[in-house]
Amino acid sequence: MSALFNNYSRRPISLIEGKGTIVKDSNGKKYLDFTSGIAVLCLGHAHPALVKALQEQSEKIWHTSNLYEIPTQVKLAESLVKDNHLSHAFFCNSGAEANEAAIKMARKHTGKNNIITFENSFHGRTFGAMSATAQEKIHSGFGPLVDKFTYLPFNDVEQLKNSIDDSVAAIMLEVVQGEGGVNSVSEEFASAIHEICSNSDILLIIDEVQTGIGRTGTRFAFEQTVLKPDLVTMAKGLGGGFPIAGVLGTSEIYETFSPGSHGTTYGGNPLGVAVSQTVIDIVFQDSFLDEVNEKSMYLVNNLKESFPQDQFTIRGKGLLIGIDFGNELVAPYISILEDKGLLVCGAGANVLRLLPPLNVGYDELDEAVRILVEAIVK
């Protein structure tokens, strides 16, 4: 028996080395990594620029408390809110922490408690974030949840409109539900949310933990919609593999994030900020994002040509792609694909999720499709 708790259903693989999209296990076997640490390694494994940034910062200072000014945090915040309607940032360590902060600030700012979230959402596993997550399997066994979350069907305009009243502090959603099945917000639903939040004192929180930092082909997924969030949460790709997360907000939220309202010991530490700044400097280039979209179109077209449309549905945005198997379970295929040298993950029971690094090569996309077809298509 391992000295570790058994809270993860781990795959029987120990990855010990990685470069770009290729990883190697303890037996020397190589794989194409199309999980990217679940959308974390946006620039792949051991990207030279990130390694250099971390090494250089480690020789200066590793940690300083947020009791003191950290100029590199300011620079990173400015990079993240440049050319959008957001104006300020708070840095923490994980997506769940970012969502906890956003939930707290929405309640504090509005003076109201009810937050609307959506079925098949995933916002984290801390108590507030877990309570925001509208999935019974995430709640089971933990007793009373944090109160005042209303769960509604995703993309159901009528039910959303019927649930709006004076108790609602915020609407919280993912533009693409990554864990919940790679489900994208519809234009009609996004327009309804935008209208509701624009004409009331209801805030809009967008969870970009998985979709942000170029994953869907734009800096943030909300930029492809009419949505104008008051708060945006982010993590995963923000550090390219180094733990860092954050919340972006509008100027109206500034006074709510007052001294003592929220905090974190490690959030925005110099190591994380140095790596994240390097990620942003690369990923937020228009030419880089154009390539993500070109690769997305290439991959999606190849998958649609290769998978029978009467059996499978291909969906997603950017390089967050889902292959929907209908009623068939995907778990057995994940094992088969591992044996053939391709690492992927699920998105619910019936959807296979592809999350390659954003700088994946076209030859690697071709190889992944070849392995997928060989393993799955009957």
C-alpha positions as CSV (number, residue, x, y, z in Angstrom):
1,M,0.0,0.0,0.0
2,S,1.3,3.4,-0.9
3,A,1.9,6.1,1.7
4,L,-0.3,8.4,-0.5
5,F,-4.0,8.7,0.1
6,N,-6.2,7.0,-2.5
7,N,-8.1,10.0,-3.7
8,Y,-6.9,9.8,-7.3
9,S,-7.7,7.1,-9.9
10,R,-4.2,7.1,-11.3
11,R,-3.2,5.6,-14.6
12,P,-0.6,2.8,-14.3
13,I,2.1,5.0,-15.9
14,S,4.9,7.0,-14.2
15,L,6.0,9.9,-16.4
16,I,9.6,10.9,-15.7
17,E,10.7,13.1,-18.6
18,G,9.1,15.4,-21.1
19,K,10.1,17.7,-24.0
20,G,7.5,19.5,-26.0
21,T,4.6,17.2,-26.7
22,I,6.6,14.0,-26.0
23,V,6.8,12.3,-22.6
24,K,8.7,9.2,-21.5
25,D,7.7,6.8,-18.7
26,S,9.8,4.9,-16.2
27,N,10.0,2.0,-18.6
28,G,11.4,4.1,-21.4
29,K,8.2,4.1,-23.4
30,K,7.4,7.4,-25.3
31,Y,3.9,9.0,-25.7
32,L,2.3,11.9,-27.4
33,D,0.9,13.9,-24.5
34,F,-2.5,15.2,-25.5
35,T,-3.5,15.9,-21.9
36,S,-1.0,18.7,-21.3
37,G,-1.5,18.1,-17.6
38,I,-5.2,18.8,-18.2
39,A,-4.7,22.0,-20.1
40,V,-1.8,23.2,-18.0
41,L,1.2,22.8,-20.2
42,C,0.2,25.3,-22.9
43,L,3.7,25.4,-24.3
44,G,4.5,21.8,-23.7
45,H,7.0,20.2,-21.4
46,A,10.3,22.0,-20.5
47,H,9.8,24.9,-22.9
48,P,13.3,26.6,-23.0
49,A,11.9,30.1,-22.3
50,L,10.0,28.9,-19.3
51,V,13.0,26.9,-18.0
52,K,15.2,30.0,-18.4
53,A,12.7,32.3,-16.6
54,L,12.4,29.9,-13.7
55,Q,16.2,29.4,-13.4
56,E,16.9,33.1,-13.6
57,Q,14.3,34.0,-11.0
58,S,15.4,31.2,-8.6
59,E,18.8,32.8,-8.4
60,K,17.2,36.2,-7.3
61,I,14.4,35.6,-4.8
62,W,11.9,32.7,-4.5
63,H,9.3,34.2,-2.2
64,T,8.4,37.4,-0.6
65,S,5.2,38.0,1.3
66,N,2.4,40.1,-0.2
67,L,3.1,42.4,2.8
68,Y,5.6,44.1,0.4
69,E,5.4,45.6,-3.1
70,I,6.1,43.1,-5.9
71,P,6.6,45.0,-9.1
72,T,6.6,41.9,-11.3
73,Q,3.0,41.2,-10.2
74,V,2.0,44.7,-11.4
75,K,3.6,44.0,-14.8
76,L,1.9,40.7,-15.1
77,A,-1.5,42.2,-14.2
78,E,-1.0,44.9,-16.8
79,S,-0.3,42.3,-19.4
80,L,-3.4,40.3,-18.6
81,V,-5.8,43.3,-18.7
82,K,-4.3,45.0,-21.7
83,D,-6.7,45.6,-24.6
84,N,-9.8,44.4,-22.7
85,H,-12.4,45.9,-20.4
86,L,-10.8,44.5,-17.2
87,S,-8.5,46.5,-15.1
88,H,-7.2,44.7,-12.0
89,A,-5.8,41.3,-11.0
90,F,-5.4,39.2,-7.9
91,F,-3.0,36.3,-7.9
92,C,-3.4,33.0,-6.1
93,N,-2.3,29.3,-6.6
94,S,-5.1,27.2,-8.2
95,G,-8.3,27.4,-10.1
96,A,-10.4,26.5,-7.1
97,E,-8.8,29.3,-5.1
98,A,-9.5,31.7,-7.9
99,N,-13.1,30.7,-8.0
100,E,-13.4,30.9,-4.2
101,A,-12.1,34.5,-4.4
102,A,-14.6,35.4,-7.1
103,I,-17.5,33.9,-5.2
104,K,-16.5,35.9,-2.1
105,M,-16.1,39.1,-4.0
106,A,-19.5,38.7,-5.8
107,R,-21.3,38.3,-2.5
108,K,-19.4,41.1,-0.8
109,H,-19.8,43.5,-3.8
110,T,-23.5,43.0,-4.3
111,G,-24.6,42.3,-0.7
112,K,-26.5,39.3,-2.1
113,N,-25.9,35.6,-1.7
114,N,-27.5,33.7,-4.5
115,I,-25.2,32.6,-7.4
116,I,-26.6,30.9,-10.5
117,T,-24.4,28.1,-12.0
118,F,-25.1,25.4,-14.6
119,E,-25.5,21.7,-14.8
120,N,-22.3,19.8,-15.8
121,S,-20.2,22.8,-14.7
122,F,-16.9,22.3,-12.8
123,H,-15.4,25.0,-10.6
124,G,-13.2,23.1,-8.2
125,R,-13.2,20.9,-5.1
126,T,-12.9,23.4,-2.1
127,F,-16.2,23.9,-0.4
128,G,-17.3,27.1,-2.1
129,A,-16.1,25.9,-5.5
130,M,-17.5,22.5,-5.0
131,S,-20.9,24.0,-4.0
132,A,-20.8,26.1,-7.2
133,T,-20.2,22.9,-9.3
134,A,-23.6,21.5,-10.4
135,Q,-22.6,17.8,-10.4
136,E,-23.9,15.5,-7.7
137,K,-20.9,13.2,-8.0
138,I,-18.7,16.1,-6.8
139,H,-21.0,16.7,-3.8
140,S,-21.6,13.2,-2.6
141,G,-20.5,12.4,0.9
142,F,-19.5,15.8,2.2
143,G,-22.6,16.9,4.0
144,P,-24.2,20.3,3.8
145,L,-22.7,22.5,1.0
146,V,-22.3,26.2,1.0
147,D,-25.8,27.6,0.6
148,K,-27.4,29.8,-2.1
149,F,-26.3,28.3,-5.4
150,T,-29.0,27.8,-8.0
151,Y,-28.3,25.1,-10.6
152,L,-29.8,25.5,-14.0
153,P,-29.6,23.7,-17.3
154,F,-26.8,24.9,-19.6
155,N,-28.0,26.9,-22.6
156,D,-31.6,27.0,-21.5
157,V,-32.6,30.7,-21.9
158,E,-36.2,30.3,-20.6
159,Q,-35.2,28.7,-17.3
160,L,-32.5,31.3,-16.8
161,K,-34.9,34.2,-17.3
162,N,-37.4,32.6,-15.0
163,S,-34.8,32.3,-12.2
164,I,-33.7,35.9,-12.1
165,D,-34.9,37.8,-9.0
166,D,-33.6,40.3,-6.5
167,S,-31.6,37.6,-4.6
168,V,-29.2,36.9,-7.4
169,A,-25.7,38.2,-6.9
170,A,-24.0,36.7,-9.9
171,I,-24.2,34.3,-12.8
172,M,-21.1,32.0,-13.0
173,L,-20.3,29.9,-16.0
174,E,-17.7,28.4,-18.3
175,V,-17.8,29.5,-21.9
176,V,-16.8,25.9,-22.7
177,Q,-17.5,23.3,-20.1
178,G,-14.2,21.3,-20.2
179,E,-14.8,18.7,-17.5
180,G,-18.5,18.6,-18.2
181,G,-18.3,17.3,-21.8
182,V,-16.7,20.1,-23.9
183,N,-20.0,21.9,-24.2
184,S,-19.9,25.5,-25.6
185,V,-22.2,28.3,-24.6
186,S,-24.7,29.1,-27.4
187,E,-25.0,32.6,-29.0
188,E,-28.6,32.8,-27.8
189,F,-27.6,31.9,-24.2
190,A,-24.6,34.3,-24.1
191,S,-26.9,37.1,-25.4
192,A,-29.5,36.4,-22.7
193,I,-26.8,36.4,-20.0
194,H,-25.3,39.7,-21.3
195,E,-28.7,41.3,-21.4
196,I,-29.6,40.2,-17.9
197,C,-26.2,41.4,-16.4
198,S,-26.2,44.6,-18.3
199,N,-29.7,45.6,-17.1
200,S,-29.3,44.7,-13.4
201,D,-26.9,44.6,-10.5
202,I,-26.1,41.0,-11.2
203,L,-22.4,40.3,-11.8
204,L,-21.0,37.9,-14.4
205,I,-18.2,35.6,-13.3
206,I,-16.6,33.6,-16.1
207,D,-14.5,30.6,-15.1
208,E,-11.6,30.6,-17.6
209,V,-9.5,28.1,-15.6
210,Q,-9.3,25.7,-18.5
211,T,-10.3,27.9,-21.4
212,G,-8.1,30.9,-20.8
213,I,-4.6,31.7,-21.9
214,G,-5.0,30.9,-25.6
215,R,-6.6,27.4,-25.2
216,T,-9.6,28.2,-27.3
217,G,-7.8,30.3,-29.9
218,T,-8.2,33.7,-28.2
219,R,-6.6,35.1,-25.0
220,F,-9.8,34.3,-23.2
221,A,-12.8,32.3,-24.4
222,F,-15.3,35.1,-23.5
223,E,-13.7,37.2,-26.2
224,Q,-15.4,35.1,-28.8
225,T,-18.8,36.0,-27.3
226,V,-20.8,39.1,-26.4
227,L,-20.2,38.4,-22.7
228,K,-18.5,41.2,-20.6
229,P,-17.6,39.5,-17.3
230,D,-17.1,41.5,-14.1
231,L,-14.8,38.8,-12.8
232,V,-12.7,36.3,-14.7
233,T,-10.9,33.4,-13.0
234,M,-7.8,31.7,-14.5
235,A,-5.2,29.1,-13.7
236,K,-3.9,26.0,-15.6
237,G,-2.2,27.5,-18.7
238,L,-1.4,30.8,-16.8
239,G,1.8,29.3,-15.5
240,G,2.5,26.8,-18.3
241,G,3.1,24.1,-15.6
242,F,4.1,26.2,-12.7
243,P,1.3,26.7,-10.1
244,I,-0.2,30.2,-10.4
245,A,-3.8,31.3,-10.7
246,G,-5.7,34.6,-10.6
247,V,-8.8,36.7,-10.8
248,L,-9.3,39.6,-13.2
249,G,-11.9,42.2,-12.5
250,T,-13.3,45.5,-13.6
251,S,-12.6,48.8,-11.9
252,E,-16.0,48.6,-10.2
253,I,-14.8,45.7,-8.2
254,Y,-11.6,47.4,-7.0
255,E,-12.9,48.8,-3.8
256,T,-14.5,45.4,-2.9
257,F,-11.0,43.8,-3.0
258,S,-10.0,46.0,0.0
259,P,-7.2,45.2,2.5
260,G,-8.2,42.2,4.5
261,S,-11.0,41.0,2.3
262,H,-9.0,38.2,0.8
263,G,-5.4,36.9,0.7
264,T,-2.9,34.1,0.1
265,T,0.6,33.3,1.4
266,Y,2.0,32.0,-1.9
267,G,-0.1,33.8,-4.5
268,G,1.8,35.8,-7.0
269,N,5.2,34.7,-5.7
270,P,8.2,35.8,-7.8
271,L,8.8,32.3,-9.3
272,G,5.2,31.9,-10.5
273,V,5.0,35.4,-11.8
274,A,8.3,35.1,-13.7
275,V,7.1,32.0,-15.5
276,S,3.6,33.3,-16.1
277,Q,4.9,36.6,-17.6
278,T,7.0,34.5,-20.1
279,V,3.9,32.4,-21.0
280,I,1.9,35.6,-21.6
281,D,4.6,37.2,-23.7
282,I,4.5,34.2,-26.0
283,V,0.9,33.1,-26.1
284,F,-0.8,36.5,-26.3
285,Q,1.0,37.3,-29.6
286,D,-1.5,37.5,-32.4
287,S,0.6,35.4,-34.6
288,F,0.7,32.6,-32.0
289,L,-3.1,32.7,-31.5
290,D,-3.6,32.6,-35.3
291,E,-1.5,29.4,-35.3
292,V,-3.7,27.9,-32.6
293,N,-6.8,28.5,-34.6
294,E,-5.2,27.1,-37.8
295,K,-4.1,24.0,-35.9
296,S,-7.6,23.7,-34.4
297,M,-9.3,23.8,-37.8
298,Y,-6.7,21.3,-39.2
299,L,-7.3,18.9,-36.3
300,V,-11.1,19.2,-36.3
301,N,-11.4,18.7,-40.0
302,N,-9.2,15.6,-39.9
303,L,-11.2,14.2,-37.0
304,K,-14.5,14.9,-38.8
305,E,-13.2,13.2,-42.0
306,S,-11.9,10.2,-40.0
307,F,-14.8,9.5,-37.5
308,P,-18.2,8.4,-38.8
309,Q,-20.6,11.2,-38.1
310,D,-23.4,8.8,-37.3
311,Q,-21.4,7.4,-34.3
312,F,-19.3,10.4,-33.1
313,T,-19.6,14.1,-32.7
314,I,-16.6,16.4,-32.8
315,R,-16.8,19.7,-30.9
316,G,-14.9,22.3,-29.0
317,K,-12.9,25.5,-29.6
318,G,-9.2,26.0,-30.3
319,L,-7.3,23.1,-28.9
320,L,-9.9,22.0,-26.4
321,I,-11.6,19.3,-28.5
322,G,-14.1,16.7,-27.5
323,I,-15.0,13.5,-29.3
324,D,-18.5,12.5,-28.2
325,F,-19.1,8.7,-28.3
326,G,-22.9,9.0,-27.8
327,N,-23.9,6.4,-25.2
328,E,-20.6,4.5,-25.3
329,L,-18.1,4.8,-22.4
330,V,-14.7,6.3,-23.3
331,A,-12.7,4.8,-20.4
332,P,-11.7,1.6,-22.2
333,Y,-10.4,3.6,-25.1
334,I,-8.2,5.8,-22.9
335,S,-6.3,2.6,-21.9
336,I,-6.1,1.4,-25.5
337,L,-4.7,4.7,-26.6
338,E,-2.1,4.7,-23.9
339,D,-0.9,1.3,-25.1
340,K,-0.6,2.8,-28.6
341,G,1.4,5.8,-27.3
342,L,-1.2,8.6,-27.0
343,L,-2.3,10.2,-23.7
344,V,-5.8,11.7,-23.6
345,C,-8.4,12.2,-20.9
346,G,-12.2,12.1,-20.5
347,A,-14.7,14.8,-20.2
348,G,-17.5,13.0,-18.4
349,A,-18.3,9.4,-19.2
350,N,-18.9,9.6,-22.9
351,V,-16.5,12.3,-24.3
352,L,-12.8,11.9,-25.1
353,R,-11.0,15.2,-24.6
354,L,-7.9,16.3,-26.6
355,L,-5.7,19.0,-25.0
356,P,-2.4,19.1,-26.9
357,P,0.1,21.9,-26.1
358,L,-0.8,25.0,-28.1
359,N,2.5,24.8,-29.9
360,V,1.9,21.2,-31.0
361,G,3.3,20.3,-34.4
362,Y,1.2,19.4,-37.5
363,D,3.1,16.1,-37.7
364,E,2.1,15.4,-34.1
365,L,-1.6,16.2,-34.9
366,D,-1.4,13.8,-37.8
367,E,0.1,11.0,-35.6
368,A,-2.5,11.6,-32.9
369,V,-5.4,11.2,-35.5
370,R,-3.8,8.1,-36.9
371,I,-3.6,6.5,-33.5
372,L,-7.2,7.6,-32.6
373,V,-8.6,6.1,-35.8
374,E,-6.6,2.9,-35.3
375,A,-7.8,2.5,-31.8
376,I,-11.4,3.6,-32.0
377,V,-13.0,3.6,-35.5
378,K,-14.6,0.3,-36.2
